[in-house]
Amino acid sequence: MKLGLYGGSFDPVHLGHLLVAHAALEELALDRLVFIPAAQSPFKPGTQPAPAAMRARMLRLALAGETRFEVDELEIRRGGVSFTVDTVRELATRHPRAELFWLIGADHVPTLPKWREAEELAQLVQFVVIPRPGETQATLPPPYRLHQLSGWPLRVSSSEIRQRVAVGKPVHQLVPAVAAEVIANEKLYQL
């Protein structure tokens, strides 16, 4: 089995996340892709994301009907800072016969060797690099195994969406309709 793992804050989930997930399914012939919302990202130590339950709910609503996608709240249940190696170890134990692929933004690739227990992580997963429009292909020497995703890059970010909501600008073209509804109803990201 080929299992894709897509970690992140998903604060909020947006159409770029979904396009990347579909591209990974197709280009790597993944059997399933698991979205893993972080409790607290080690890359954003000073930020306070929307409540974890709300982010997971938006993900579930956005993925409704997508039979090859699922949400796993293991990092939220664990709490604290979410380190990729801890998550991958747990999923490798749960799926011992699976080939694991971790989706990673191209901007994070140069920092991979500095991640917690990076050498072990490189043995456990293959990295699927999500390109940013206009960026060059990311490279790293072995033991890192990188696959460049080619499909559907979309220049949109969760931080941009939060900023737009905070100043009263519409986001309905950038996020799934159900996520826009949750953001409005729960008054998320408002000043």
Secondary structure, 3 states (H helix, E strand, C coil): CEEEEEEECCCCCCHHHHHHHHHHHHHHCCCEEEEEECCECCCCCCCCCCCHHHHHHHHHHHCCCCCCEEECCHHHHHCCECCHHHHHHHHHHHCCCCEEEEEEEHHHHHHHHHCCCHHHHHHHCEEEEECCCCCCCCCCCCCCCEEECCCCCCCCCHHHHHHHHHCCCCCCCCCCHHHHHHHHHCCCCCC
